[in-house]
Amino acid sequence: MRNVRAAGDSRHARTGKDGAFYSKDGVLLATVEQFTSNVTWNNAKYSVLGDAQEHETANTFSVSLTMSQVVVEDDEFIIELMRALETQIMPVWDFQGSLLGRNGSEERVIYRDCIPSGQIDIQNISVGDVIKRNWNLFVNRPPKLQSLLGIDAA
């Protein structure tokens, strides 16, 4: 079927300003300038006797979450991280990533058992910039899709 919508139809474009992260209880933790969740597949390679072609089969996968938080409504989020540095008890978070469409539709994905992974900004500042904090998290349970963005009105 042919796509009858023009690629440049700005009514359906996403601005990148419509992302938010919520706690598992639905409390807004962070408005985000950008966030990305990725899945990495780690397949097992094998070869079959008499076949020169190498093959792969599914083995493991990992999910990571990276976000650039606009520092506004983040008190509890950063407090938990700083407390973990003192107590050395790793924080574990459940998030809801939300992308809001211009037509009222929403794409929402649940990320459970997320832990800090890699580098996380505690403080940073640059001249003329909004203060942002970068977070890198490892997701220990498969993400769950709650709803999808739609082109037609919701």
C-alpha positions as CSV (number, residue, x, y, z in Angstrom):
1,M,0.0,0.0,0.0
2,R,1.3,3.4,-0.9
3,N,1.9,6.1,1.8
4,V,-0.5,8.9,0.9
5,R,0.7,11.3,3.6
6,A,3.5,13.6,2.6
7,A,6.8,13.0,4.4
8,G,6.9,16.7,5.3
9,D,3.4,16.9,6.8
10,S,4.4,18.8,9.9
11,R,1.0,18.2,11.6
12,H,2.4,14.7,12.6
13,A,6.0,15.6,13.4
14,R,7.2,15.3,17.0
15,T,9.1,18.2,18.5
16,G,11.2,16.3,20.9
17,K,9.8,18.6,23.6
18,D,7.0,16.2,24.6
19,G,8.9,13.6,26.6
20,A,8.4,13.0,30.3
21,F,9.4,10.4,32.9
22,Y,7.1,9.4,35.7
23,S,7.6,7.2,38.7
24,K,5.8,3.9,38.9
25,D,3.1,5.8,40.9
26,G,2.6,8.3,38.1
27,V,4.5,11.2,39.8
28,L,6.4,13.4,37.3
29,L,10.1,12.9,37.9
30,A,11.6,14.6,34.9
31,T,10.8,16.5,31.8
32,V,13.3,15.4,29.3
33,E,14.9,17.1,26.4
34,Q,15.7,13.8,24.9
35,F,15.6,10.2,25.8
36,T,16.5,7.0,24.1
37,S,15.8,3.4,24.9
38,N,17.8,0.8,23.0
39,V,17.8,-3.0,22.8
40,T,21.0,-4.8,22.0
41,W,20.7,-8.3,20.7
42,N,23.6,-10.7,21.4
43,N,23.2,-13.6,19.1
44,A,25.2,-16.9,19.2
45,K,27.0,-17.7,16.0
46,Y,27.3,-21.3,14.8
47,S,28.2,-23.2,11.7
48,V,26.6,-26.3,10.3
49,L,28.7,-29.2,9.0
50,G,28.8,-29.0,5.2
51,D,27.6,-25.3,5.1
52,A,30.2,-22.6,4.6
53,Q,27.7,-19.9,5.7
54,E,27.9,-18.7,9.3
55,H,24.5,-18.6,11.1
56,E,23.1,-16.9,14.2
57,T,20.5,-17.8,16.7
58,A,18.9,-15.6,19.4
59,N,20.8,-15.7,22.7
60,T,20.5,-12.7,25.0
61,F,19.4,-9.1,24.8
62,S,19.9,-6.0,27.0
63,V,17.9,-2.8,27.3
64,S,19.4,0.6,28.1
65,L,17.8,3.9,28.8
66,T,19.6,7.3,28.3
67,M,18.0,10.6,29.0
68,S,18.9,14.3,29.1
69,Q,16.8,15.7,31.9
70,V,15.8,19.4,32.1
71,V,16.4,20.2,35.7
72,V,13.1,21.5,37.0
73,E,11.0,18.9,38.9
74,D,13.8,16.5,39.9
75,D,14.1,16.8,43.6
76,E,13.2,13.2,44.7
77,F,15.1,11.7,41.7
78,I,18.4,13.3,42.5
79,I,17.9,12.9,46.3
80,E,17.6,9.1,45.8
81,L,20.8,9.0,43.7
82,M,22.8,11.1,46.3
83,R,21.5,9.0,49.1
84,A,22.6,5.8,47.3
85,L,26.2,7.3,47.1
86,E,26.2,7.6,50.8
87,T,24.6,4.3,51.7
88,Q,26.0,2.4,48.8
89,I,22.6,0.8,48.3
90,M,21.9,0.9,44.6
91,P,18.6,2.7,43.7
92,V,16.1,0.8,41.6
93,W,13.5,2.7,39.7
94,D,10.4,2.0,37.6
95,F,9.7,4.6,34.9
96,Q,7.0,5.4,32.4
97,G,8.4,7.1,29.3
98,S,5.8,9.2,27.6
99,L,5.8,10.9,24.2
100,L,2.8,13.1,23.5
101,G,1.5,13.6,20.0
102,R,0.0,16.9,18.8
103,N,-3.3,15.2,18.3
104,G,-3.6,14.0,21.9
105,S,-2.4,10.5,21.3
106,E,0.4,9.2,23.5
107,E,3.1,6.6,23.3
108,R,3.8,5.2,26.8
109,V,6.3,2.5,27.7
110,I,7.0,1.1,31.1
111,Y,10.6,0.4,32.1
112,R,11.0,-1.7,35.3
113,D,13.9,-2.4,37.6
114,C,16.1,0.3,36.2
115,I,19.5,0.9,37.8
116,P,22.2,3.5,37.2
117,S,24.7,2.3,34.6
118,G,27.8,4.3,33.3
119,Q,28.1,8.0,33.8
120,I,25.4,10.2,35.4
121,D,25.7,14.0,35.7
122,I,25.4,15.3,39.3
123,Q,26.0,19.0,38.5
124,N,26.9,20.8,35.3
125,I,26.4,24.2,33.8
126,S,27.3,26.1,30.7
127,V,26.8,29.7,29.8
128,G,23.5,30.5,28.2
129,D,22.1,27.0,28.5
130,V,19.3,25.4,30.4
131,I,20.7,23.2,33.1
132,K,20.4,19.6,32.1
133,R,21.4,16.3,33.7
134,N,22.4,13.2,31.7
135,W,21.3,9.8,33.0
136,N,22.3,6.3,31.8
137,L,20.3,3.4,33.1
138,F,20.2,-0.3,32.6
139,V,16.7,-1.8,32.4
140,N,16.5,-5.2,34.1
141,R,13.0,-6.2,32.9
142,P,11.6,-6.1,29.3
143,P,9.9,-2.8,28.5
144,K,6.1,-3.0,28.3
145,L,4.3,-1.0,25.6
146,Q,1.2,0.7,27.1
147,S,0.0,2.8,24.1
148,L,1.2,4.0,20.7
149,L,1.3,7.4,19.0
150,G,-1.4,7.7,16.4
151,I,-1.7,9.9,13.3
152,D,-5.4,10.3,13.4
153,A,-7.1,12.1,16.3
154,A,-7.3,10.0,19.5
